[in-house]
Amino acid sequence: MLRYVFHRLWQSALTLVLVSIVVFLAVRALPGDPATVMAGEQADPAAVAAVRAELGLDKSLPVQYLDFVGHALTGDFGRSIRTGIPVRDMIGTTLPVTFQLAVYAMLVAVLIGVIGGVAAGVYRGRWPEWLAGGFSLAGLSVPTFWLGILAVLYLSVGLHLFPASGYVSPLAHPLRGVYFLTLPAVILGVTHAAVIQRQTRSAMVETLTADFVRTARAKGLHRGTIIFRYGLRNSLIVVTTVIGVQLGFLIAGVVVTERIFSLPGLGKLTLDSVFSRDYPVIQAVVLVIAASYILINLLVDVLYTAIDPRVRVSGRAQ
């Protein structure tokens, strides 16, 4: 087990290094010059050159990258070109909003997806499967931004059931905070619920037709015991993998939802930084999202052995 965890850790570290290189180069490939943005379009070349020297943009790319990595390892991502505020403070302010939205949306997705998938797998060829299939098809077909706009128009502006925008911290005001996050969390979770539901249904169908389940039925075990103890439990490896992957996608995909509902999270920070060519903020945000995605996949791999004791690891998953 420890050997496997160590193996996955160095793989994750290598992946993060490669991601940092790609992010570093991609940000500098964006059109526009942040020094010109910061100094002003009408600034003389000497002023622009002074700003470039202050930001370290006059150095070679390898030197800039080593400076970036060296400071990032200590948690120092520099200062925002646009606001002058330390990037670490900006991320510290916006990351909790995105994290709360992502966790809430994933809870919605898991609840709907697992329940719908189990129902569709158990009641094959009957109305629960048809209903679940229609929901998953709609969830995968309808774009999140379009669904969010419709929700704002009808549920917020029309019926006044939910706020159209704004954010209240659930840590400071639990009920009011959850109320403000409910609509964006449901909108964000629907698409991921559709994916989880389909995979859960497939895993349940495969498990419930296995020999050991037929043996359990022959022994006269209770139907609920067969479904949940044997069916769902043995389907959890596939379901856990899907949930881990979807959580990574969800964290990286909150940009549109946060924009629609005016949530002050990483999505809004990312868009504002891209528009202003704010290199330090873009690099830091993408690196944080990538690190979160890698960590989630690492945790999912480690959870395999806890979910299914038959999984054996010896340097790699067997």
N, C-alpha and C positions, 0 to 999 in steps of 0.2 A: 504493500500500500504506500509506504513512504517513498519507495523507489519510483513508483508511478507518479506520485505527486511532484517529486523533484523533477522528473522527466517533463511533466506538463508545465512546471514553473519556468524552466529554461526555454521551452518552446514559446511560452507566453512572452517572456522577456525579449526573445529574438523578434517575435512578431511586433512588439511595441516599438522596438528600435527601427524596424523597417517602416512602420507607420509614421514614425516621427520624421524619417527622411522624406517620405512621400509628401507629407503635409508641409514640411519646410520648403520643398521645391515647388509644390503646387501653389502655395500662397504667393511665392515670388514670381510665378508665371501669370498672376492676375494682371490685367491691363491697368495702367495708372501708376503713379509714383506717390507713395505715402508722404515723402518729404515735401513734394509739391503741394499736396493736400494740406499738410500741416503749416507750411510756410505761406501758402496763399498763391492763387493762380498768377497774381501780378507781382510776386516777389522776384527780386533780381537773382541771377545765378549764384552769387556769393552767399545769399541767405539760404537758398536751397541746399547748397553744398554744406553749409554749417549745420543745417538740420540733419542731413544725411550722415555727417560725421558724428553728431550727437546720438543718433539712433544706431550707429554701427553699420549702416548700409553701404559705407564706402569700403568695407573690408571684403575680402574674397568670400565666396559661398562656403567653402569648408570651414573657414574661421568663424563665420557667422553661425554655422550649424553647431560647431563645438561650443561656442558661447551660449547658444540657446539650450543645448542639452545640459551643459554644466550648471547653468542657473536653474533649469527645470528640475533637476535632481534635488535641489534644495527647496523647491517650492516657489522659486522666484521666476515669474514669467515676464518680468519687466513692467513697464507702465503703458497704459493705453495711449496711443498716438492721438486719439480723438479727445479724450477727457483728461489725460494726465493722471488718472487714478490707477493705483497698482492693480494689475490684472488679477492677482490672487484675491483681492478684495471683491472685485466685480464678479468673479466666479463664485466666491463664497456667498454672495448675496443672491445670485440667480440659480445656482445649482439646487438648493433645497426646493425651490418651486418646481423645477423640472422633475426632480426625484419624487416629490409628493404626487405629481400628476401621473408619472409613469407607474408608480406602485398602485395607485388607485385604479388606473386604467387596466393594469394587468390583473388585479383582483376581479374586476368586472369581466375581463376576457376569460380568465380561468373558470370563474363561476358559470358563465353562460356556456363556454366551450365544452367543459367536462360534462356538465349536466346534459347538454344537448347531444354530445357524442355518445354518452352511455345510453341515453334513451334511444337514439337512432340505432345503436348496435344491438340493443336488447329487443327492440320492436321492429325488426327488419320487415320491410314490405307492408308496414301499417302506417297509420297517419302520423305517429310521432317521427318516424324517419322522413316522411315527406315534408313535414313542417320544418324539421331540422335542416333538411337538404335545401329547402327554399331560402331559409335564413342564411345559410352559409354561402349560397350562390349570390344573394343580394349583398352580403357583407363583403365578398371578394370583388363584386362588380362595381359597386358604388364608390367613387373617390371620396376620401376622407374630407377634403376641403369642401366639396359640394354638399355632403351630408352635414358638415358643420354650419355652413351658411343657411341651409334649410332649417336646422335646429334653432339658430339664432332668430330667423325670421318668424317662425311659427311658435316655438316654445317660449322664446324670450320676449320678442317684440309683440307677437300676437296674443298669446295666452298669459304672459307674465308669470310663467311657472318657475323660470330660472333667470338669473342675471345674465345679460348679454355680454358683459365683460367685467374685468376687475378681478382682484385677488385678495383674499384674507387668509392669513396663516392659520392652519388648523392647530398649530402648537399654541397660539395665543387665544384663539376663539374656535374650539373644536367643531361645534355644530355649524357655525356660520362659515368656517373654512371649508368644511366638507360640502356644504350647500353650494358654494361658489365653484368648487372643483367637479361637482357631479356631472354636469352636462358635458364639459370637455373630456372628462374621463370616460364617459359612456361612448361618446363619438369616437374617441381614439381607440377604445377597447373593442368596438364592434368588429372591425376588420380582423384583428388578431384573434378574436373569439371564433370567427369563421374558420380560420386555419386550424386552431386547436381542436375545434369540434370535428372537423373532417379526419384529422389524424387520430383522435380518440375513438371515433366510430370504426375506422379501419382496424385499429389495434384491438378493440373489443370484439369485433367480428372474428378476427383471426384467433383470439384467445378462447372465445366461447365455443369454437368448433374444434378445439384441441382435444386430444385423447384424455388428458387428466381431468378436463371439465366433464366429459362424458362419464368418466368413472365416478366423479363426485355426484353427478345426477343419479347414477345407478345405485349409489349408496343411500340415496334418499335425503341428501342434505337440503337445507332450506334454500329457496330460490334466491333470497337476498344474500345469503352467505356465498353462494356460487357467483353471483354477479359482482359483489364488492370484494370479497376475500380472494377469490381466484381470478375473476375476470379483470376487474379494474386494477388490482394490485400488480398483476403480471403485465398489464398494459402501460404501467407508469413509466417504464424506461423510455418508450417512444414518446409518451406525452411530456415527460420532463425535458427531453431533448428539444421538442417543439417549443415548449414554454420558455426555455432558456434562449433559444434563437429569437423568438418573437419579442422577448423582453429587450434584447439587444437592439433589434430593429425599432422597437417602440421608443427607446431612449433617444436613438438617433433620428427618429421621425417626428418628434414633437414640434418641430419648427413651424409647420403649417398650422397646427392646432393652437399653439400659443399665439400665433399671429392673429388668428380669427377671433380668439377670445381675449386678446390683449393681456396675456399673462406675462409677467416680468421674469421669464425664465431664460434658459440658455438659447432657446430658439430666437427670441427677440434680440438677445445680445449678439448672436451669430449674424443675423441679417444686418443689423446696424453696423457691425464691424466690417462685413463684406462691402457694404456700400461706401464706407469711408476708408477702405484699404488699411484697416487697422491690423497690421501683421501680428503683433504680440497677442492680441485677443483671439484672433482666428486660430493661430497655432495652438494656443492653450486650450480653447474650447474643443477643437477637434481631437486633441491629444487626450483630454479628459473623457470624451465620449468613447474613443477607441479603447482606452484603458478600462472603462466600465464594461464594454462589450467583451473584452478578453477575460476580465475577471469573472463575468457571468458564465462564460463557456467553461472556464476552469472549475468553477463551483459545480456546474452541471455534471461534468465528467467525474468529479469526486463523489457526487451523490449517487452515482450508479451502484456502487457497492453497498450503500445503505439501503437502497430500494430493493435490489435483487441480490441476495447472498450468493447466487450461483455465478455472479460475475467475478472472475479472478484476475488480478492484476499482478504482473511481474515485469516492471519496467514499462509496460504498455498494456492497454486493455486487451483481454483475451476474448 
